């Protein structure tokens, strides 16, 4: 069940989540969302538990009704240089920096926080395991991140149809691994990931 704030704050709270840490291709995408208490959005949940159509419906509602939202990513080249954890934290920081409003505090899904120094001020932060299923703002961020990343992968599919990115979104499915063996990796593959290295 979704709950409210897990700590007291004197200003807006941003929920932050990511999509795409595990795939073999494409960016890792993060979103930050500040919800408007006066305009609640029914049906928010962990994006993984929603159908693609429902995610798109909720993403549209979030963009219209949230006080502020932002989405950002780290591309495969950055993932290869930094590693996937550090690239994820970078994407989360970029999403926070993209907010039109500086939040008073941040709640992040997982067990780690990104760099929360914004300007000359450290934001208060809380890492919440399973937060995308517990905190509405984090659920909203997970939906924005997931729908954005899915769109990116469908766009990449138009450029590299041989890999069928629109079908598997870059995850290491049997079809994707077969295409990797057949064609080798493209520029959107994460070369630091073992299955991609093996296909090079």
C-alpha positions, 0 to 999 in steps of 0.5 A: 500500500502506498504511504506518505512521507517517511520523514517530516519536511518543510517543503516539497518532496521529490520521489526518484527512481530508475529504469534499465539497470539490467539490460544489455543495451540502451541508457539507464533512465531516471526520473524525479517527481514532486506530486501535488497533494491537491491533485492526487493521481489514482492507481500509482504503483510500481511500474513493473506491476502495471501493463504498458497501456496503464503505464502510459495512461498514468505517465500522462496524468503525472505530467499534467498533475504533478507539481514538477517532474524531470527525466534524465539518463546516462547512455551506454558509453557512460555506463561502460566508463563509470559502471552501472551503479555510478551511471544510475546515480548520475542519471538520478542526479541529472533528473533532480537537477532538471526539476523546475523546483528544488525539493526540500528532500528526496526519497529514492527507491533502493538502498543508495542515494545519488549526490544530493548537493544542489548548488550550495545546499545538501538536500535531505535524502532517504533511500527506501527499499521497495519504495516504488511500491510504498511511496506515491512520488517514487511510484510516479518516478518509476512510471515516468522512467519506464515509459521514457526508456521504453520509448527510447528503445523503440526509437533505437529499434527504428535505427537497428531493427535487426536486434528487435529492441522494441520487443525486448527493450534491450534486456538479455532475452533469448531473442536478444542474445541470438541477435547479438551472436548473429550481428555483434553489438551496435553502438547502443550496447553496453560493452562492459556487460559480459554477454556483449563482450562475448559477442564482440 
